[in-house]
Amino acid sequence: MSGASRVALLCSDLMMTSSVSGASSAAGRPFIALSGTQQLGDCHDDDLILIDLAMPGLDIQLAAKQLNEQQKDNAVVYGPHVHKGRFEAAQAAGFTTVIPRGQFAATISELVSSDSV
């Protein structure tokens, strides 16, 4: 893909979607909002993929199956810190960056303007 890689967000929280969209725009990166795990298959290898573990109905194993290893390495999975089981499931599915929602919210701008996760 030519130009800046995209920021793809799988999240149902409109406030978080707005925050990520704004940070992406400020960083000069195209933003796409995904409405379901099946859309993860449309992501490119160089996209920054952001997945909210609190998304209703999310099956993190199914999400992982939509992505290749490079895409999983480029992904940031986040959720409420109290959902330790979901964090463990995301790591078991092959996602390397799994962080608490508060940390994600505090570092959105840095994440979308960085070339690496």
Buried (B, 14 or more C-beta within 10 A) or exposed (E): EEEEBBBBBBBBBEEBBEBBBBBBEEBEBBBBBBEBBEBBEEBEEEBBBBBBBBBEEBEBEEBBEBBEEEBBBBBBBBBBEEBEEBBEBBBEBBBBBBBBBEEBBEBBBEBBBEEEB
